[in-house]
Amino acid sequence: MRLITTIIILCFFSNTFFAQHSYIPFAQPNKFWFYRIFNNHEPAPQSENAYALWTKDYTTIEGKEYLNVYRSYLKGTHPCQFPPCFSPSKPYIFLDTIKIGYLREDTSLRTVNFLSEFISQEECANSEHEVLNFNLNVDDTISKCFRLQLGGEDKVWGPYGAIDSIEDSFIFGKVRKVWSLTVLSIYGMPHITTTRLIEGIGMDLYNVLNFTPEHNFIDFCEGDLFQCHIASSTNITRTSEIKLFPNPTNGIFKLDGIYEVKEARMIDISGRSNLIKVTNNEIDILSYHSGVYYLVLTDRNNHQYFNKIVKF
C-alpha cells in the first residue's frame, strides 16, 4: 500500500511538473553558447578553432532595448598526430572579446530578433531580423531570412526548416519545448539532416546569430563564470577608446588610443582570425580582400580593444 501511494505521489508531481511548464526566454544576460569551427576536409571535417557567444547588459538603440551579444575565442590544443583537431581547454578560457550584435525578444510572440555588427552575404541579415521563433507548430517553417542563410529552397531537397515534431525534454537542467526540423548539411556530399530548436537555447547544430554552417554547437550554460566553468574573461573596451584612420582604408591605416600593442588580430565575417603586425602604430592590410573586418588589439596589460575597419 505504501509503495502504491509513493508511485501515485511521484506520478502526481511528475504530471504537475510538466503541466506547469512556462516559456523560457532566450534573450537573457549571462548565457553562454560554445561552438567549434570545422573545415570541409575530406574524408572527414576537421576542428580548427572554438569560441563562445555570450550575453551581458542592455543597450538602447532608437528607443528599443537590446541585449548585447559578445564573442570570445577559446584557448585550446590540437591533441592529435595530424592537426587540426582543436579541442578547447576545460575550464574554458577566453582569449579575446568583441561585440557581434544585439538581441531583442518579444516574449508574448516568443520570437527573437538579432541586429548584427557584421556584414552578411544575405541582405536580409544586414538589418534587424527574426532568427528564432519558439511559437511554431508542426509543418511551420523557421524565419524566411534564416532559411535563406541555410540555403533557401532547393530543387532536389525542397524547403529547409520545416517543423517535423514537437515535444518536451529535460535539457540543461530545465524542461524545455523542443522542435525537430530538417536542415542541409554541407559536410561530405550535401544531405538533409535533423536538428533541434530548443526553447531558451536555440539550435543544437548551428550558430543562428552569426550564421555559418561550419560553426557547430558543442555546449551551453547560464549563470556566472564560476558556474559555467570559465576560468577567466577579458575586459571589454568600448569602440570609442581606439581610433583607426583613415577608415575606410585602401589598406594602410594608423591607430590612436592604445599604447604598446602586444597582439593584433583581424577577424573576417566568417569568424576566422589572423594575426597581423603593428609597426609604429601603423597596420598594412593591402593583401586583404575588400570588405568589413574587426580589428582586435591587446596591450601589454592584456586589455582588449576593438573596432570595425572597412577595406575598399
N, C-alpha and C positions, 0 to 999 in steps of 0.2 A: 504493500500500500504506500509505504514511504517512497519507494522507487517510482511508482506511478505519479505520485504528487510532484516529485522532483522533475520528472520529464515534462509534466504539464506546465510547471512554472518556467522551465527553460524554454519551452515552445512559446509560451506567452511573451517572455521577454525578447525572444528572437523575433517574433512577429511584430511586436511593438517597436523594436529597434529599427527594423526595415521600414515599417509603416511611417515612422516619424522622420524619415529621411527628408532633409530640406536641401535646397540648392546651395552648392558650394561655389562661391565666386572664384573666378580665375585671376582677375587683376587685383592682387593684394601685395603689400610690401613684404619683404623678407621671404621671397620664394626663390628657389634655385633649381634650374634645369641644366643637366650636364649632357654634352654631346661629343661624339667622336667625328673627326673628318676623315672620310675614306676616299681613296682614289678608285679608278675603274680598271685596275690592273688585271690582266689575265694570267692564270685561270681564276684567280680569286682577288677581290678587293683587298687593299692594304690600309691599315690605320696610320694616318700621317700626323695627326695632331688631335687636341681635345680642348674644349672650352666650356665655360659656364655662362648661361644667361641668368640674370638675377634682377630683382626689383627693389627699389628703395625710394622713399619720399615722393612727393607730388609736385607737379608743375602746372601753372595756369597758362594756357595758350588761347588767345582770343576769347577769353571768358569761360573756357572749358577746362575742367580739371583732368589732368592726365597723370598716370603713374610712370615714373622714369624706369627705363629698362637699360641695363648695362651688360657688357660682355667682357669676360676675363679669360684669357688663355691659361691653361693649366700646366703646371710643372709635371714632367713625366720622363719615362725612359722608353727605349726600344729593346725589350728583353727577348731578342731572337737572334739567330745567326745571320739572317738575311733581312735587314730592315728595309722599309719602315714597318713597324708593328707597334705603334705608340700605345703606351699604357699609362694613364695618369697616376700620379703618386697618391697614396692614401696616408693620412688625411689630405684632402685637396689643398693645393697651394696656388693662389692666383699670381700670375706673372705680370699682368697689366690690367688696366680698366679703361674702357671707353663707353660712352653712352651711344646706344644704337637706335633709340627711338622712345615712343610713348604709347602707353595702353590706356584705353577708355572703355569701360564696361557699362552696359545697360542691364542691370540685374533684373528688371521687370521683363525685358525681352530675352534675357540670357544670351546676349550677343556681345562679342569682344571686338573692338576696332583697334587697329595699330597704325601709328604715324611714324614712318621710318626716317632715320637720318641718312640712310644710304640711297643711292640711285639704283633702281631695279630695271631689268630688261623689260618687264611688263609694265606698261604705262599706268595701269590701274593701281599698282603698288607704290607709286610715287606720291600719292596723296593718302589721306586717312581712308582706310578701307576695312571691311569686315574680314577677319581672319578665322574667327571661331563662332559657332552657333551651337549652344547647348540646349536648344529647344526644337531639335529636329525629330521627325517621325520616320518610320521605315519608308523607303523609296524617296525621301527627300534627298537633296544633294547639298554639299558644302558650298560656300560662297563662290560666286562666279569668278571673282578675282583669283582666289586660291586654286580653283580648277584650272584656270589659265596657266598659273605657275606650275601646276602638276603636269600640264600637257594638253589641257583643253579636252576636246572630243576627238578621238582618233577613229579613223575609218575601220580599223581592224578591231580595236579593243572597245570602242564605244566610249560613253561618257565616264569620267572618273569621279569618285567621291560620292557615290550613291550609298545611302544607309541600308545595310542588309538586315541588321538586328539590333535590339536594344535590351540591356539587362543591367541589374545592379550587381556590383562586385566590391569586395573589400580590397582596396588598393592603397598602398602607402598610408596605412593607419586609419582610413575612413571608408565608409560605404559610399561608393560613387556610382553615378549612372555612366554606362559605357556604351558607346555606339560603334558598331563594326562597319567598316567601309572598305572599298577597294581603291587602290592607287596603282600607278605604274612604277615598277622597279626598273632602274637603269642598269643594274649590275648584271654582267653577262648579257645574254640575249634579253631584250626587253620583254617583260611579262607582267601580268597582273598579280598583285599580292594583297593580302588583307592586313589592315592596320586597325587601330582602335583610337577613337576620340574619347578621352577620359575627362569627366567633369572635374574642374578645378586644376587640371594638369595640362590638357591639350593632347596632341597626337603622340603615340608611343613609338613613332618611327621617324618622322621628320621634324625639323625646327620650322614651325609655321611663321614665326615672326620675321626672321631674316632668311627667307626660304632658299634652300638649295638642296637637291636630293642627296648630295654627298655627305650631309651633316645628319648623323643618326643619333637618336635619343638613347642614353645609357642609364640615367639616374635622375631622381627628383628628391627635393627636400624642402620643407618650410620650417622656419624658425631662425634662431641666431646662428652665428658662425660655429659656436661650440656644438650645438645640436646637429648641425649639418656636416660635422667633421671637416671643417675648413680651417686649416692651421693659421692662415694669415690672409689679409686682404690689403690691397694697395690703397693709398689715398686717392681720392677723386679730386682733380683740379679743374676748375672751370675753364672753358674755352677762352674766355676773355683775358686770362692771365698770360697767354702766349700769343704773339702776333707773327704772322707769316706775310712777307711782302717780296715781290708782287704776288697777289693771289686773286684771280687765276695767274698761272705762270706758264711760260713756254718750256720750262724745265729747270731753271736755276732760281732759287729764292733764298731769302735770309730769314733768320729767327730773331725775335726780340722778346725778352721776358723770361729767359732761362739762363742760368749760369752753369757752365761746365756740364755738357751733355755726356752722360755715361753710355747711353744706348739710344739708338733711334730706329724705329720701325715704320714701314709703310704697309698699310693694310688695304687690300682692294675690296671691291664689292662682294666678292665671293667669300671673303673672310680669310684669305691667305695672307700671311705676314712675312715680310722680308726685311732683314737688317740693311740699313743704309749708313753711309758715312756722313759725318758733320765736320766740316773744315772751316775754322774761323767763323762759326755761326752761319755757314752757307751750306746748302744742300743741292746736289745735282741729280735731277731725275730725268735728264734728257732721253735716256734709254727707255723710259716708261711710255706705255700707250696713253693716248688721250683719255681722260675720264676723271672721276671723283675718287679721292683716296683719303684715308685717315692717317695722319702723322702722329705717332705715339713716341714721346720723349721721356727718358728717365734721367734725372740729375744725380749728382754724387750722393745725395741724401736719400735716394730711392723714391723721390716724389715723382708722380706721373703727371704729364702734361699732354694735351691732345688738341688737335684742331683739324678741320677739313681743309684739304688743298685740292684745287682744280687744275689739272694739266690740260692745256689745249694744244 
